[in-house]
Amino acid sequence: MPFPLLVPLGLLCALLPLHHGAPGPGGTAPDPAHYRERVKAMFYHAYDSYLENAFPYDELRPLTCDGHDTWGSFSLTLIDALDTLLILGNVSEFQRVVEVLQDNVDFDIDVNASVFETNIRDPNFMEVIFYQTLHFVVGGLLSAHLLSKKAGVEVEAGWPCSGPLLRMAEEAARKLLPAFQTPTGMPYGTVNLLHGVNPGETPVTCTAGIGTFIVEFATLSSLTGDPVFEDVARVALMRLWESRSDIGLVGNHIDVLTGKWVAQDSGIGAGVDSYFEYLVKGAILLQDKKLMAMFLEYNKAIRNYTRFDDWYLWVQMYKGTVSMPVFQSLEAYWPGLQSLIGDIDNAMRTFLNYYTVWKQFGGLPEFYNIPQGYTVEKREGYPLRPELIESAMYLYRATGDPTLLELGRDAVESIEKISKVECGFATIKDLRDHKLDNRMESFFLAETVKYLYLLFDPTNFIHNNGSTFDAVITPYGECILGAGGYIFNTEAHPIDPAALHCCQRLKEEQWEVEDLMREFYSLKRNRSRFQKKTMSSGPWQPPAGPGTSSSENQDEAREKRPTKQKIPLLSCPSQPFTSKLALLGQVFLDSS
């Protein structure tokens, strides 16, 4: 039975009152205000250490109190931490960093940027760390651009359809476009920012590296009016969909020139994870029923072949036979994703399994052997990943279950006790003996700290349920922003979905607003409700087969993009008219 597209109300609406009585050690309850301040102190200990010892390098090395470049010399930690500053309420530092980035970040450099970084830690196994240049840089800049006015930055005329951070994001994204020029439309994993794809570049790319573009690229297309970004992202998504096995699974790595699977292990973790994440988040952001239907089909196959006792194993994509009975820490995002489609019961059961692993070690090892109940050799570390905390935040918003606050408390205590050093927080090299490694990855400030803070801060503007909003004048009329429903990209940079409707050039947008305004005034006059008619259109069809050239892929995707649909109003309790406008992100006409 098809799942309604607008079910993920845990993201868009505050469904339940929050509970603050999580039991702690000795029967005491963790005080959200207390832990919120603890998390804030963690952030500034790490952030100040980066500024003092590592800037302008990408990342901090906390054991030697210096910095190093890891992703292309973009001052990555500064970009990644920018929207976290605003979430913590530091408006002045947000404004300062925006100026620093505008003056110092340059994408016209001869460096190989990872569209998708692959980190080989063992000669017999390839683990994919999927934090892309796209999500670090483009996602961070887009988020900061859309939050600029809220942070008190003086924005230029035409914002959010123009602005220096938006231009920087567009410049960075254009540097990645040559990677998509393949016979299949699936991108290479690495591109040189000055010269494009290097001759001899490997055509083997992980699944997540192909299917994790739609959130940022669709946002860029909507804000800039250039459809090329969304087009290439959609082609890549559809090529993966067409490449799934007869039992509905995808593998881990694929040849982007031939479309043949190179690594046939199928699971929800490293190398695949954010593909599934972006099908759901792309569906919500774009109100795209096709993307949600794709994910729900995958979800059926995942349940049928990889799920065992609320754990998810790795299986052979064509046969469904178990290939690796392990839990990877990257898989801990899955309960949060389940909550977004309303599958709360299954989400909580899986979350509790993962939480038992955290309690066993004081963190999540990269790999955990499920039958043996212990770590896997050479995978014993915990680089301060956010995924379990992310799931706790989503689930707590949806359920108010105090167990989720316990995880937050345990995470704060563990990270401070084990990982904190004089110059920041160090990656835990081995959870068995708590040895540390000389690295603090940028996602610690972008994701881990952010999700912890939001878990303990129920009134943060990110959790807005549409009760407040900002009206902004754009070249296309008046636009409603800041009403909530933020979509986090895979690096936890929040995107305001309403912004995608602020810069529309299409007449359909104007007609929608006129209809909504007529409904509003009719309600005021007659005190009666009218059902809005739904304008239906055929589903977006996949482009031609793998033989089609990349330019043809983009043209075909543009022609077959779904016609803009009128979206049924969300069924949030007692939703006022202003909230409907806010959540739909409508644009008022100048004459209205």
C-alpha positions as CSV (number, residue, x, y, z in Angstrom):
1,M,0.0,0.0,0.0
2,P,1.5,3.4,-1.0
3,F,2.7,5.5,1.9
4,P,1.3,9.1,1.9
5,L,4.0,11.5,0.9
6,L,3.3,14.0,3.7
7,V,3.6,11.5,6.5
8,P,7.0,12.7,7.9
9,L,5.4,15.2,10.2
10,G,8.1,14.5,12.8
11,L,10.2,16.8,10.7
12,L,7.6,19.3,9.7
13,C,5.2,19.6,12.7
14,A,5.5,19.4,16.5
15,L,3.3,16.4,17.0
16,L,3.6,15.7,20.7
17,P,4.6,17.7,23.8
18,L,8.1,17.0,24.8
19,H,9.0,15.3,28.1
20,H,11.9,16.3,30.2
21,G,12.1,13.7,32.9
22,A,14.7,11.3,31.5
23,P,16.0,9.1,34.3
24,G,19.7,9.3,34.9
25,P,22.2,7.6,37.2
26,G,20.7,7.1,40.7
27,G,17.2,7.9,39.5
28,T,17.9,11.6,38.8
29,A,16.7,13.2,35.6
30,P,19.1,14.9,33.2
31,D,18.2,18.6,33.1
32,P,17.9,19.7,29.4
33,A,19.1,23.2,30.3
34,H,22.1,21.8,32.1
35,Y,23.1,19.6,29.2
36,R,22.4,22.3,26.7
37,E,25.0,24.4,28.3
38,R,27.4,21.5,28.5
39,V,27.0,20.9,24.8
40,K,27.5,24.6,24.1
41,A,30.8,24.5,26.1
42,M,31.9,21.5,24.1
43,F,31.3,23.4,20.9
44,Y,33.3,26.4,21.9
45,H,36.2,24.4,23.3
46,A,36.5,22.7,19.9
47,Y,35.7,25.8,17.8
48,D,38.1,28.1,19.7
49,S,40.8,25.5,19.5
50,Y,40.4,25.3,15.7
51,L,40.6,29.1,15.3
52,E,43.6,29.4,17.6
53,N,45.6,26.4,16.3
54,A,44.3,25.3,12.9
55,F,42.6,28.1,10.8
56,P,42.8,28.5,7.8
57,Y,43.5,24.7,7.4
58,D,40.6,22.4,6.9
59,E,40.7,20.6,10.2
60,L,42.2,20.6,13.6
61,R,44.8,18.1,14.9
62,P,43.9,18.2,18.6
63,L,46.8,16.2,20.0
64,T,49.5,18.3,18.4
65,C,47.5,21.6,18.4
66,D,47.9,22.4,14.7
67,G,46.0,22.0,11.5
68,H,46.0,20.1,8.2
69,D,44.1,20.2,4.9
70,T,42.0,17.2,4.2
71,W,39.4,18.2,1.7
72,G,41.0,20.8,-0.6
73,S,42.0,23.7,1.6
74,F,38.7,25.4,2.0
75,S,38.8,26.2,5.8
76,L,36.3,23.4,6.0
77,T,35.7,23.4,9.7
78,L,34.8,27.1,9.5
79,I,32.2,26.5,6.8
80,D,30.9,23.4,8.6
81,A,30.5,25.2,11.9
82,L,28.8,28.3,10.5
83,D,25.1,27.4,10.9
84,T,25.8,25.7,14.2
85,L,26.9,29.1,15.5
86,L,23.5,30.5,14.7
87,I,21.7,27.5,16.2
88,L,23.6,28.2,19.4
89,G,22.6,31.8,19.2
90,N,25.9,33.4,18.3
91,V,24.8,36.0,15.8
92,S,28.0,38.2,15.9
93,E,30.4,35.3,15.2
94,F,28.1,34.1,12.4
95,Q,28.4,37.6,10.8
96,R,32.2,37.7,11.3
97,V,32.7,34.3,9.7
98,V,30.5,35.1,6.7
99,E,32.9,38.1,6.0
100,V,35.9,35.9,6.5
101,L,34.6,33.3,4.0
102,Q,33.8,35.8,1.4
103,D,37.3,37.3,1.6
104,N,39.3,34.1,1.8
105,V,37.7,31.0,0.1
106,D,38.7,30.5,-3.5
107,F,37.5,27.6,-5.7
108,D,39.8,28.4,-8.6
109,I,42.6,26.2,-7.5
110,D,44.4,23.2,-8.9
111,V,43.3,20.6,-6.5
112,N,41.5,17.3,-6.8
113,A,38.3,17.7,-4.8
114,S,36.5,14.6,-3.7
115,V,33.0,14.5,-5.1
116,F,33.1,11.5,-2.9
117,E,36.0,10.5,-0.7
118,T,37.1,6.9,-0.4
119,N,39.1,6.0,2.6
120,I,40.9,2.6,2.4
121,R,41.7,1.4,5.9
122,D,42.3,-2.2,5.2
123,P,43.7,-3.9,2.1
124,N,40.8,-6.4,2.1
125,F,38.0,-3.9,2.6
126,M,37.1,-0.5,1.2
127,E,35.1,1.7,3.6
128,V,33.6,4.7,2.1
129,I,33.4,7.9,4.1
130,F,30.7,9.7,2.3
131,Y,31.1,13.3,3.4
132,Q,31.3,14.9,0.0
133,T,32.8,18.2,-1.0
134,L,29.3,18.9,-2.2
135,H,27.8,18.5,1.3
136,F,30.6,20.2,3.2
137,V,31.0,23.2,1.0
138,V,28.0,23.7,-1.2
139,G,25.5,22.6,1.6
140,G,27.2,24.7,4.2
141,L,27.2,27.8,2.0
142,L,23.6,27.3,0.9
143,S,22.5,26.9,4.5
144,A,24.4,29.9,5.7
145,H,23.0,31.9,2.7
146,L,19.4,31.1,3.7
147,L,20.0,31.8,7.4
148,S,21.9,35.1,6.8
149,K,18.9,37.4,7.3
150,K,17.9,35.6,10.5
151,A,21.5,36.1,11.7
152,G,21.3,39.9,11.1
153,V,23.5,39.9,8.1
154,E,22.8,42.8,5.8
155,V,21.5,41.0,2.7
156,E,21.5,42.4,-0.8
157,A,18.4,43.3,-2.8
158,G,16.9,40.2,-4.3
159,W,17.8,37.8,-1.4
160,P,17.3,34.9,-1.2
161,C,17.5,34.7,-5.0
162,S,20.9,36.3,-4.9
163,G,23.7,36.9,-2.5
164,P,27.5,36.4,-2.1
165,L,27.2,33.0,-0.3
166,L,24.8,31.8,-2.9
167,R,27.2,32.8,-5.7
168,M,30.0,30.9,-3.9
169,A,27.8,27.8,-3.6
170,E,27.0,28.0,-7.3
171,E,30.6,28.4,-8.2
172,A,31.6,25.4,-6.1
173,A,28.8,23.3,-7.6
174,R,29.7,24.2,-11.2
175,K,33.2,22.9,-10.5
176,L,31.6,19.5,-9.8
177,L,29.5,19.3,-13.0
178,P,32.2,17.8,-15.2
179,A,32.1,14.7,-13.0
180,F,28.6,14.0,-14.4
181,Q,29.8,13.9,-18.1
182,T,29.6,10.1,-18.4
183,P,27.7,7.8,-20.7
184,T,25.4,6.9,-17.8
185,G,25.0,10.3,-16.2
186,M,26.4,8.9,-13.0
187,P,29.3,11.0,-11.7
188,Y,33.0,10.2,-11.2
189,G,34.1,10.3,-7.6
190,T,36.8,13.0,-8.0
191,V,37.1,16.1,-10.1
192,N,39.9,18.7,-10.4
193,L,38.5,22.1,-9.6
194,L,40.6,23.7,-12.3
195,H,40.8,21.1,-15.0
196,G,37.8,18.9,-14.6
197,V,38.0,15.1,-14.4
198,N,41.6,13.9,-14.6
199,P,42.5,11.5,-17.5
200,G,42.8,8.0,-16.0
201,E,40.4,8.8,-13.2
202,T,38.8,5.5,-11.9
203,P,35.2,5.1,-13.1
204,V,34.3,3.2,-9.9
205,T,32.1,5.2,-7.6
206,C,30.2,4.3,-4.5
207,T,26.4,4.3,-4.6
208,A,26.0,7.1,-2.1
209,G,28.5,9.2,-4.1
210,I,26.1,9.0,-7.1
211,G,22.7,9.4,-5.3
212,T,23.4,12.2,-2.8
213,F,23.0,15.4,-4.8
214,I,19.3,16.1,-5.0
215,V,18.9,18.2,-1.8
216,E,21.7,20.7,-2.6
217,F,21.4,20.7,-6.4
218,A,17.6,21.1,-6.4
219,T,18.0,24.0,-3.9
220,L,20.6,25.6,-6.2
221,S,18.4,25.2,-9.3
222,S,15.4,26.8,-7.5
223,L,17.4,29.7,-6.1
224,T,19.4,30.5,-9.3
225,G,16.9,29.5,-11.9
226,D,19.4,27.2,-13.6
227,P,17.9,23.7,-14.0
228,V,21.2,22.0,-14.8
229,F,22.0,21.1,-11.1
230,E,18.7,19.4,-10.4
231,D,18.7,17.8,-13.8
232,V,22.1,16.0,-13.3
233,A,21.1,15.0,-9.8
234,R,17.8,13.4,-11.0
235,V,19.5,11.5,-13.9
236,A,22.0,10.0,-11.4
237,L,19.2,9.0,-9.1
238,M,17.3,7.3,-11.9
239,R,20.3,5.5,-13.2
240,L,20.8,3.9,-9.8
241,W,17.1,3.0,-9.6
242,E,17.3,1.3,-13.0
243,S,20.4,-0.6,-11.9
244,R,18.9,-2.3,-8.9
245,S,18.8,-6.1,-8.8
246,D,15.8,-8.3,-9.5
247,I,15.2,-8.5,-5.7
248,G,15.2,-4.8,-5.4
249,L,18.7,-4.1,-3.9
250,V,21.6,-2.0,-4.9
251,G,25.3,-2.8,-4.5
252,N,28.1,-0.7,-2.9
253,H,30.2,0.4,-5.9
254,I,29.4,0.8,-9.6
255,D,31.3,1.6,-12.8
256,V,29.9,4.9,-14.0
257,L,31.0,4.3,-17.6
258,T,29.3,0.9,-18.0
259,G,26.7,0.8,-15.3
260,K,28.0,-2.5,-14.1
261,W,28.2,-3.3,-10.3
262,V,31.7,-3.7,-9.0
263,A,31.0,-4.3,-5.4
264,Q,27.8,-6.3,-4.9
265,D,27.4,-6.1,-1.1
266,S,24.0,-4.5,-0.2
267,G,23.1,-2.8,3.0
268,I,22.2,0.5,4.6
269,G,25.6,1.6,5.7
270,A,28.9,2.9,4.3
271,G,28.9,3.6,0.6
272,V,25.1,3.4,0.3
273,D,23.5,5.2,3.2
274,S,23.0,8.8,2.0
275,Y,21.4,7.5,-1.2
276,F,18.5,6.3,0.8
277,E,18.6,9.4,3.0
278,Y,18.3,11.7,0.0
279,L,15.4,9.8,-1.6
280,V,13.4,10.6,1.6
281,K,14.6,14.1,2.2
282,G,14.4,14.9,-1.5
283,A,10.8,13.7,-1.6
284,I,9.9,15.9,1.4
285,L,11.9,19.0,0.1
286,L,10.5,18.8,-3.4
287,Q,7.1,17.1,-2.6
288,D,8.1,14.5,-5.1
289,K,5.9,11.3,-4.9
290,K,8.2,9.5,-7.3
291,L,11.2,9.7,-5.0
292,M,9.2,8.6,-2.0
293,A,7.8,5.7,-3.9
294,M,11.4,4.6,-4.9
295,F,12.5,4.7,-1.3
296,L,9.4,2.7,-0.1
297,E,10.2,0.0,-2.7
298,Y,13.8,-0.1,-1.5
299,N,12.5,-0.3,2.1
300,K,10.5,-3.4,1.3
301,A,13.5,-5.2,-0.1
302,I,15.7,-4.0,2.8
303,R,13.2,-5.5,5.3
304,N,12.9,-8.7,3.3
305,Y,16.5,-9.4,2.8
306,T,18.8,-7.5,5.2
307,R,16.8,-7.2,8.4
308,F,17.2,-9.7,11.2
309,D,15.8,-9.1,14.7
310,D,15.8,-5.4,14.2
311,W,19.5,-5.4,13.0
312,Y,20.4,-4.8,9.4
313,L,23.1,-7.0,7.9
314,W,25.0,-6.9,4.6
315,V,23.8,-9.3,1.9
316,Q,24.6,-10.2,-1.7
317,M,22.5,-7.9,-3.9
318,Y,21.4,-10.5,-6.4
319,K,20.8,-13.5,-4.0
320,G,20.1,-11.9,-0.6
321,T,22.5,-14.2,1.2
322,V,24.4,-12.7,4.1
323,S,27.8,-11.5,3.3
324,M,28.7,-9.5,6.5
325,P,26.8,-9.9,9.8
326,V,28.0,-6.6,11.1
327,F,26.6,-3.3,12.3
328,Q,28.4,-0.2,11.0
329,S,28.2,3.0,13.0
330,L,27.2,4.8,9.9
331,E,24.0,2.8,9.8
332,A,22.8,4.5,13.0
333,Y,21.1,7.2,10.9
334,W,18.5,4.6,9.8
335,P,16.1,5.0,12.9
336,G,16.0,8.7,12.2
337,L,15.1,8.1,8.6
338,Q,12.4,5.6,9.6
339,S,10.9,8.3,11.8
340,L,10.6,10.6,8.9
341,I,8.3,8.2,7.0
342,G,6.3,7.6,10.2
343,D,7.7,4.1,11.0
344,I,8.2,4.9,14.7
345,D,7.9,1.4,16.2
346,N,10.5,-0.2,14.0
347,A,12.7,2.9,14.4
348,M,12.7,2.7,18.2
349,R,13.4,-1.1,18.2
350,T,16.5,-0.6,15.9
351,F,17.6,2.5,17.9
352,L,17.5,0.5,21.2
353,N,19.7,-2.2,19.6
354,Y,22.3,0.5,18.6
355,Y,22.0,2.1,22.0
356,T,23.1,-1.1,23.7
357,V,26.3,-1.0,21.6
358,W,26.9,2.5,22.8
359,K,26.4,1.5,26.4
360,Q,28.9,-1.4,25.9
361,F,31.7,0.8,24.7
362,G,30.9,4.5,25.5
363,G,30.6,5.1,21.7
364,L,29.8,3.3,18.5
365,P,32.7,1.3,17.0
366,E,33.0,1.6,13.2
367,F,32.1,-2.1,12.9
368,Y,30.4,-4.3,15.4
369,N,30.1,-8.1,14.9
370,I,26.5,-8.9,15.7
371,P,26.8,-12.6,16.4
372,Q,29.9,-12.2,18.5
373,G,28.7,-9.0,20.2
374,Y,32.1,-7.3,19.9
375,T,34.2,-5.0,17.7
376,V,35.7,-6.1,14.4
377,E,39.5,-6.0,14.1
378,K,40.9,-2.7,12.8
379,R,37.4,-1.2,13.1
380,E,37.4,-0.4,16.8
381,G,37.5,3.3,16.6
382,Y,34.9,6.0,17.1
383,P,35.6,9.3,15.2
384,L,32.9,11.2,17.2
385,R,30.2,10.4,14.5
386,P,26.7,11.9,14.8
387,E,24.4,9.3,13.4
388,L,23.0,7.8,16.6
389,I,22.5,11.2,18.1
390,E,20.8,12.4,14.9
391,S,18.4,9.5,15.2
392,A,17.7,10.4,18.8
393,M,16.9,14.0,17.9
394,Y,14.4,13.0,15.2
395,L,12.8,10.3,17.4
396,Y,12.5,12.6,20.4
397,R,10.8,15.2,18.3
398,A,8.3,12.5,17.1
399,T,7.7,10.7,20.4
400,G,9.0,12.5,23.5
401,D,10.4,9.1,24.7
402,P,12.8,9.9,27.7
403,T,15.1,7.1,26.6
404,L,16.3,9.4,23.8
405,L,17.4,12.0,26.3
406,E,19.4,9.3,28.1
407,L,21.4,8.7,24.9
408,G,22.1,12.5,24.7
409,R,23.3,12.5,28.3
410,D,25.5,9.4,27.8
411,A,27.0,11.0,24.6
412,V,27.9,14.2,26.4
413,E,29.5,12.3,29.3
414,S,31.4,9.8,27.1
415,I,32.8,12.3,24.7
416,E,33.9,14.7,27.4
417,K,35.5,11.9,29.5
418,I,37.2,10.0,26.7
419,S,37.9,12.5,23.9
420,K,38.4,15.9,25.4
421,V,42.0,17.2,25.2
422,E,43.6,20.6,25.7
423,C,43.1,21.5,22.0
424,G,39.7,20.2,21.2
425,F,38.2,16.7,21.0
426,A,40.2,13.8,19.5
427,T,38.9,10.9,17.5
428,I,38.9,7.7,19.6
429,K,41.2,5.3,17.8
430,D,40.1,2.3,19.9
431,L,37.0,2.1,22.1
432,R,38.5,-0.9,24.0
433,D,41.3,1.0,25.6
434,H,40.3,4.6,24.7
435,K,43.4,5.4,22.7
436,L,43.1,8.6,20.8
437,D,43.9,9.7,17.2
438,N,45.3,13.1,16.2
439,R,42.2,14.3,14.3
440,M,39.0,16.2,14.9
441,E,36.8,15.9,11.8
442,S,34.8,18.9,10.8
443,F,31.5,17.0,11.2
444,F,32.0,17.0,14.9
445,L,31.0,20.7,14.9
446,A,28.6,20.5,12.0
447,E,26.6,17.4,13.1
448,T,27.5,15.8,16.4
449,V,27.4,18.9,18.6
450,K,24.5,20.4,16.6
451,Y,22.2,17.3,17.0
452,L,23.1,17.1,20.7
453,Y,22.2,20.7,21.2
454,L,18.9,20.4,19.3
455,L,18.0,17.3,21.3
456,F,18.2,19.4,24.5
457,D,16.7,22.6,23.0
458,P,13.0,22.0,22.2
459,T,12.4,25.7,21.6
460,N,15.2,26.3,19.0
461,F,14.1,28.1,15.9
462,I,15.0,24.9,13.9
463,H,12.0,23.2,15.6
464,N,9.5,25.9,14.6
465,N,6.1,24.4,13.8
466,G,5.0,27.3,11.6
467,S,3.7,29.5,14.4
468,T,6.2,32.2,13.5
469,F,7.7,33.2,10.2
470,D,9.4,36.0,8.3
471,A,8.0,37.8,5.2
472,V,10.6,38.7,2.7
473,I,10.3,40.8,-0.5
474,T,11.9,39.2,-3.5
475,P,11.9,40.2,-7.2
476,Y,9.0,37.8,-7.6
477,G,6.8,39.1,-4.7
478,E,6.6,38.5,-1.0
479,C,7.9,35.2,0.3
480,I,7.4,33.4,3.6
481,L,10.6,32.0,5.2
482,G,11.8,30.7,8.5
483,A,8.6,28.8,9.5
484,G,10.3,25.5,10.2
485,G,10.3,22.2,8.4
486,Y,14.1,22.5,7.8
487,I,15.6,19.7,5.8
488,F,19.1,18.7,7.0
489,N,21.5,17.7,4.3
490,T,23.7,14.7,5.1
491,E,26.2,17.0,6.8
492,A,23.4,18.5,9.0
493,H,23.2,21.8,7.2
494,P,19.6,23.0,7.4
495,I,17.8,24.0,4.2
496,D,14.6,26.0,4.5
497,P,12.1,24.3,2.1
498,A,10.1,27.4,1.7
499,A,13.1,29.1,0.0
500,L,12.7,26.8,-3.0
501,H,9.5,28.7,-3.9
502,C,10.8,32.2,-3.4
503,C,12.6,32.5,-6.7
504,Q,10.2,30.6,-9.0
505,R,9.7,32.1,-12.5
506,L,6.8,29.8,-13.3
507,K,3.2,31.1,-13.6
508,E,1.9,28.0,-11.8
509,E,3.5,29.4,-8.6
510,Q,1.5,32.6,-9.0
511,W,-1.7,30.7,-9.7
512,E,-1.2,28.6,-6.5
513,V,-0.9,31.7,-4.4
514,E,-3.9,33.4,-5.9
515,D,-6.0,30.3,-5.2
516,L,-4.7,30.2,-1.6
517,M,-5.5,33.9,-1.1
518,R,-9.0,33.4,-2.5
519,E,-9.5,30.5,-0.1
520,F,-8.3,32.6,2.8
521,Y,-10.6,35.5,2.2
522,S,-13.5,33.2,1.5
523,L,-12.9,31.5,4.8
524,K,-13.0,34.9,6.6
525,R,-16.2,35.9,4.9
526,N,-18.2,32.7,5.1
527,R,-16.5,30.8,8.0
528,S,-16.7,27.7,5.9
529,R,-14.0,25.4,4.6
530,F,-13.3,24.6,1.0
531,Q,-11.3,21.7,-0.3
532,K,-8.5,22.7,-2.5
533,K,-8.5,20.9,-5.8
534,T,-5.4,18.9,-6.6
535,M,-3.8,19.5,-9.9
536,S,-2.4,16.1,-10.9
537,S,0.3,15.3,-13.4
538,G,1.9,12.2,-14.6
539,P,4.9,10.9,-12.7
540,W,8.4,11.9,-13.8
541,Q,9.7,9.2,-16.2
542,P,13.2,7.9,-16.1
543,P,15.5,9.1,-18.9
544,A,16.8,6.8,-21.7
545,G,19.1,3.9,-21.1
546,P,22.8,3.9,-20.3
547,G,23.7,4.6,-23.9
548,T,22.4,8.1,-23.8
549,S,25.0,10.9,-23.8
550,S,25.3,13.1,-20.7
551,S,24.1,16.2,-22.6
552,E,21.1,14.2,-23.8
553,N,20.5,13.0,-20.2
554,Q,20.3,16.6,-19.0
555,D,18.0,17.8,-21.8
556,E,15.7,14.8,-21.3
557,A,15.6,15.3,-17.5
558,R,14.7,18.9,-18.0
559,E,11.9,18.0,-20.4
560,K,10.5,15.3,-18.2
561,R,10.7,17.0,-14.9
562,P,7.4,16.8,-13.0
563,T,4.9,19.5,-13.6
564,K,4.5,21.6,-10.5
565,Q,1.6,20.2,-8.5
566,K,-0.7,21.8,-6.0
567,I,0.2,20.1,-2.7
568,P,-2.5,19.2,-0.2
569,L,-2.2,21.1,3.0
570,L,-0.3,19.3,5.8
571,S,-2.6,17.9,8.5
572,C,-0.9,19.5,11.5
573,P,-3.2,20.0,14.5
574,S,-5.0,23.4,14.6
575,Q,-2.9,24.7,11.8
576,P,-3.6,28.4,11.2
577,F,-3.6,29.9,7.7
578,T,-0.2,31.5,8.2
579,S,1.3,28.1,9.0
580,K,-0.1,26.7,5.8
581,L,1.6,29.5,3.9
582,A,4.8,29.0,5.8
583,L,5.1,25.3,5.3
584,L,4.2,25.5,1.6
585,G,6.6,28.3,1.2
586,Q,4.3,30.3,-1.1
587,V,5.2,33.5,-2.9
588,F,2.9,36.5,-2.8
589,L,2.4,38.6,-5.9
590,D,3.4,42.2,-5.7
591,S,-0.2,43.1,-6.6
592,S,-1.8,40.9,-3.9
